[in-house]
Amino acid sequence: MGTSVLSLRIDHELLERLRHHAAKRGMSVQDYVVRTLVRDDFDERFQTAVEETEKFYGSRDPLVK
């Protein structure tokens, strides 16, 4: 898998918040943003897999319709 460049224009306040969150984790802003995007992508893909499994097997939870 190769890499590409993504350039973003964000306001100063948002950048400072990103720097703060990244620093708390000992990360660069770039690494923090990439990790966040990957995590969100995984969560979305995982939720889709769960929904597809429930469609196939049916929900075992009586509260879920």
Contacts in CASP RR format, 6 or more apart in sequence:
PFRMAT RR
TARGET T0000
AUTHOR 0000-0000-0000
METHOD contacts of the structure
MODEL  1
MGTSVLSLRIDHELLERLRHHAAKRGMSVQDYVVRTLVRDDFDERFQTAV
EETEKFYGSRDPLVK
10 18 0 8 1.000
15 29 0 8 1.000
18 29 0 8 1.000
18 32 0 8 1.000
18 33 0 8 1.000
19 29 0 8 1.000
21 32 0 8 1.000
22 28 0 8 1.000
22 29 0 8 1.000
22 31 0 8 1.000
22 32 0 8 1.000
25 32 0 8 1.000
27 35 0 8 1.000
54 64 0 8 1.000
59 65 0 8 1.000
END
